[in-house]
């Protein structure tokens, strides 16, 4: 059933924002600016960073729209009532057109970037489309591709104005890969019922919920160690022995500890939904700790 015609304009905007995961898309785009600041490349207004912001934002919007379009049956089986297509609040055609238009704009905007940054965009974009088209059905492939998206965004932000990838950017990108991998493995736990029915292989369907939770917790544990390490090791002089940074970064470290305990205690769909929101907020706090550390 399609209820689009019954929606007010405000409701339609709200449903569309859910389709494109506005919060996640904005977070991804803001990470480009964060990378520019961490690298010391972004100073005031720079047009190339504005273009890069919209490149990543639109790439995320398109990827999420394609994901919901191709995952419609999977989301129905998993009772994903947080998806507007499943509820009939938006048509699948809206998702398809959104994906096509967004990816087309990404290609167009990337032409205004330097060759290295443009190349990274043009290499990554087909991977995200293939992810929605079928790669996500392969065990660990979907998790690695999403984790790669975290890495690509950070590296991209460092390459927007020059061809140098600073040590802190490499370090931050590695952490992005680890937390992205942990996050996606955790999310698969909540979708295990529908994935099993449709023959989609994940760690949860192959080895069980407990094992998937343990892998995710091990990865979160790695982040708990890596997050404060720049305080103790000279990775970047702006964070080394910076007690403000240490105090701030301990907040997400403690949060990941509680998330890990809750994840090991319960692997229900409801619990994963709660932890998903908590991890997302924790990632943002971690980013802010690094940003404040390099700016102050």
Secondary structure, DSSP 8 states (H G I E B T S, - for coil): ---GGG--HHHHHHHHHHHTTHHHHHHHHHHHHHHHHHHT---S--HHHHHHHHHHHHHHHHHHHHHHHHTHHHHHHTT-TTSTTTTTSS-HHHHHHHHHHHHHHHHHHHTTS-HHHHHHHHHHHHHHHHHHHTGGGSTTHHHHHHHHHHHHHHHHHHHSS-S---HHHHHHHHHHHHHHHHHHHHHHHHTHHHHHHHT---HHHHH-HHHHHHHHHHHHHHHHHHHTHHHHS-S-TTTTT-HHHHHHHHHHHHHHHHHHHHHHH---HHHHHHHHHHHHHHHHHHHHHHHHHHH-
